[in-house]
Amino acid sequence: MKNDALDRLRGKLLGEVLGPQDAGYDAARRVYNAMIDKRPAVIARCLGTADVVQAVRFAREEGLLIAVRGGGHSVAGHAMCDDGMVIDLSLMRGVHVDPANRTVRVQGGALLGDVDRETQLHGLAIPTGQMSETGIAGLTLNGGVGMMLHKHGLTCDNLLSADMVTVDGELVTASADRRPELFWALRGGGGNFGVVTSFEFRAHPVGPMMLAGFLAHPVEEAPQVLEFLRDFSATSPAHLSADALFIHAPEADFVPKEFWGMPLVTLFVRYFGPMEQAWEAVQPLREFGTPLYDSVGPMPLVAVQSMLDTFTPAGNLHYWTSEFVPSLGPEQIAAVAAIGSDLPSSLTTINVHPFDTAATEVPPDATAFAHREDSWLIHVICQWKDEADSERCRDWVKQTGKILKRFGSGNTYLNTTSEDDETDRVRAFWNEHRLARLAEVKAEYDPENVLRFNHNISPAAREPGS
Ligand SMILES: Cc1cc2nc3c(=O)[nH]c(=O)nc-3n(C[C@H](O)[C@H](O)[C@H](O)COP(=O)(O)OP(=O)(O)OC[C@H]3O[C@@H](n4cnc5c(N)ncnc54)[C@H](O)[C@@H]3O)c2cc1C
């Protein structure tokens, strides 16, 4: 792109405009997953909605495709593109809490930690994910799975409205009453429809203190741990979240030194209900087997929400897959235990997450997020540091994905899949009926598929002039 075009855009934006010649360009094109190495023609680091409107209009005048960067955490690298424009919202991290109405307005580039920091000042929380540096935008638009899923559903289930800039540079609001079809699509249809500059969420009284921690068992006991977790989850209180996590224990404060580097299966326990009932609620988990260590204790919600940060620092190489498995019978448990006992790198983890209660009580057609059946989300997070390991690690994930698919319902969680995961799986998640409905919304808001760096939905064909 010519310098005079970039200068024209600079004249229209309060934020920074970066081309390949500019200092800061390389830092700005870096995303969470170090496998991603894309070179956009221009990065517009927007400071507000007006900047987004100007950037979109400029991209359209110049015939550029648009990628949108929220938190930059998509392992598929969807926040970046080659040659086109990146609308970078990472400087738009404002969070405004309305404690009287228990609602929260969050800008499109905010991270989960930004949201918890502000909401917790008022003893409130939004159900989000498990790592503080993930972007709220990508997480919400494709679902949002975290510790409050049992009690309050997915992040997108708690969305009340969204302000969005269309690819024509128009500012629109979607909610249950205003543009309801767009509102339906934004809750699970990903970043296909426009640039969301802010989200409005319903918040819940949670915290500031919680009970949380890890109960670690030798990886050889994984079958018993998974069986116990399955049975316990069937009747566990809604305020309690317990996942299984296969790890090599990190060198972190909450891990006794003698276990650092050891392969383990841990129960990651979080109780966010009334503190006077907390110890009793977690007791059965603590009494199971003989944990190698038990780090469960009272701590602030903001600390709990960043406990997993240490497992997944930015800058590593990543390749992921996931599968919703309808039930954990002996065969599934044996397969997951075997996979978890043979991780291809010390940084790789597997999260076995019950997916039930509030998240599955939402009617399947109420939102575009398609999977509403009681199941287990098996999430394979493969990460490594040395490029020489890339092929081996990717092959391992692909093989693992095939094994899990044998037990799955065919559904993957799109927020946790990598770039070249088969497109059929993306289509299968939404299914033909839902995809046709999404394609109509896409045709209305982005008929030329300018926003295609996402789990892409092709616009429905329309008669000229309709
Ligand atoms: C370490 C780690 C931990 C994670 N933990 C969880 C978890 O606990 N629960 C969970 O559900 N998921 C989790 N995820 C997955 C996460 O939800 C997805 O990676 C999600 O896409 C991240 O959103 P982002 O804004 O950071 O991503 P980005 O890479 O910025 O964007 C992802 C997609 O959303 C689009 N997008 C981003 N911002 C906007 C916007 N403002 N308007 C329109 N489109 C936009 C992008 O174009 C792109 O297609 C985790 C990911 C990582 C890397």
PDBQT file of the ligand as one rigid body, heavy atoms in Angstrom, charges set to zero:
ROOT
HETATM    1  C1  LIG A 501      -4.625 -19.426  26.529  1.00  0.00    +0.000 C 
HETATM    2  C2  LIG A 501      -6.038 -19.482  26.074  1.00  0.00    +0.000 A 
HETATM    3  C3  LIG A 501      -7.037 -19.789  26.983  1.00  0.00    +0.000 A 
HETATM    4  C4  LIG A 501      -8.368 -19.870  26.562  1.00  0.00    +0.000 A 
HETATM    5  N1  LIG A 501      -9.340 -20.175  27.468  1.00  0.00    +0.000 NA
HETATM    6  C5  LIG A 501     -10.629 -20.226  27.077  1.00  0.00    +0.000 A 
HETATM    7  C6  LIG A 501     -11.674 -20.502  28.001  1.00  0.00    +0.000 A 
HETATM    8  O1  LIG A 501     -11.441 -20.697  29.173  1.00  0.00    +0.000 OA
HETATM    9  N2  LIG A 501     -12.945 -20.544  27.545  1.00  0.00    +0.000 N 
HETATM   10  C7  LIG A 501     -13.257 -20.316  26.244  1.00  0.00    +0.000 A 
HETATM   11  O2  LIG A 501     -14.434 -20.340  25.898  1.00  0.00    +0.000 OA
HETATM   12  N3  LIG A 501     -12.288 -20.063  25.334  1.00  0.00    +0.000 NA
HETATM   13  C8  LIG A 501     -10.998 -20.011  25.726  1.00  0.00    +0.000 A 
HETATM   14  N4  LIG A 501     -10.018 -19.749  24.809  1.00  0.00    +0.000 N 
HETATM   15  C9  LIG A 501     -10.378 -19.607  23.408  1.00  0.00    +0.000 C 
HETATM   16  C10 LIG A 501     -10.809 -18.178  23.124  1.00  0.00    +0.000 C 
HETATM   17  O3  LIG A 501     -12.163 -18.031  23.477  1.00  0.00    +0.000 OA
HETATM   18  C11 LIG A 501     -10.676 -17.880  21.624  1.00  0.00    +0.000 C 
HETATM   19  O4  LIG A 501      -9.343 -17.965  21.271  1.00  0.00    +0.000 OA
HETATM   20  C12 LIG A 501     -11.236 -16.504  21.280  1.00  0.00    +0.000 C 
HETATM   21  O5  LIG A 501     -11.344 -16.383  19.902  1.00  0.00    +0.000 OA
HETATM   22  C13 LIG A 501     -10.340 -15.408  21.822  1.00  0.00    +0.000 C 
HETATM   23  O6  LIG A 501     -10.874 -14.156  21.555  1.00  0.00    +0.000 OA
HETATM   24  P1  LIG A 501      -9.889 -12.938  21.211  1.00  0.00    +0.000 P 
HETATM   25  O7  LIG A 501     -10.720 -11.711  21.123  1.00  0.00    +0.000 OA
HETATM   26  O8  LIG A 501      -8.738 -12.963  22.146  1.00  0.00    +0.000 OA
HETATM   27  O9  LIG A 501      -9.382 -13.447  19.806  1.00  0.00    +0.000 OA
HETATM   28  P2  LIG A 501      -8.927 -12.774  18.449  1.00  0.00    +0.000 P 
HETATM   29  O10 LIG A 501      -7.820 -13.628  17.969  1.00  0.00    +0.000 OA
HETATM   30  O11 LIG A 501      -8.657 -11.329  18.598  1.00  0.00    +0.000 OA
HETATM   31  O12 LIG A 501     -10.215 -12.969  17.562  1.00  0.00    +0.000 OA
HETATM   32  C14 LIG A 501     -10.837 -14.213  17.390  1.00  0.00    +0.000 C 
HETATM   33  C15 LIG A 501     -11.954 -14.107  16.351  1.00  0.00    +0.000 C 
HETATM   34  O13 LIG A 501     -12.947 -13.180  16.799  1.00  0.00    +0.000 OA
HETATM   35  C16 LIG A 501     -13.044 -12.083  15.902  1.00  0.00    +0.000 C 
HETATM   36  N5  LIG A 501     -13.135 -10.856  16.675  1.00  0.00    +0.000 N 
HETATM   37  C17 LIG A 501     -12.319 -10.475  17.669  1.00  0.00    +0.000 A 
HETATM   38  N6  LIG A 501     -12.725  -9.308  18.166  1.00  0.00    +0.000 NA
HETATM   39  C18 LIG A 501     -13.820  -8.949  17.473  1.00  0.00    +0.000 A 
HETATM   40  C19 LIG A 501     -14.699  -7.843  17.532  1.00  0.00    +0.000 A 
HETATM   41  N7  LIG A 501     -14.533  -6.877  18.432  1.00  0.00    +0.000 N 
HETATM   42  N8  LIG A 501     -15.720  -7.781  16.642  1.00  0.00    +0.000 NA
HETATM   43  C20 LIG A 501     -15.909  -8.767  15.735  1.00  0.00    +0.000 A 
HETATM   44  N9  LIG A 501     -15.105  -9.838  15.639  1.00  0.00    +0.000 NA
HETATM   45  C21 LIG A 501     -14.080  -9.928  16.500  1.00  0.00    +0.000 A 
HETATM   46  C22 LIG A 501     -11.767 -12.124  15.105  1.00  0.00    +0.000 C 
HETATM   47  O14 LIG A 501     -11.897 -11.546  13.855  1.00  0.00    +0.000 OA
HETATM   48  C23 LIG A 501     -11.495 -13.594  14.996  1.00  0.00    +0.000 C 
HETATM   49  O15 LIG A 501     -12.247 -14.172  13.981  1.00  0.00    +0.000 OA
HETATM   50  C24 LIG A 501      -8.694 -19.632  25.206  1.00  0.00    +0.000 A 
HETATM   51  C25 LIG A 501      -7.681 -19.304  24.299  1.00  0.00    +0.000 A 
HETATM   52  C26 LIG A 501      -6.372 -19.225  24.731  1.00  0.00    +0.000 A 
HETATM   53  C27 LIG A 501      -5.301 -18.915  23.741  1.00  0.00    +0.000 C 
ENDROOT
TORSDOF 0
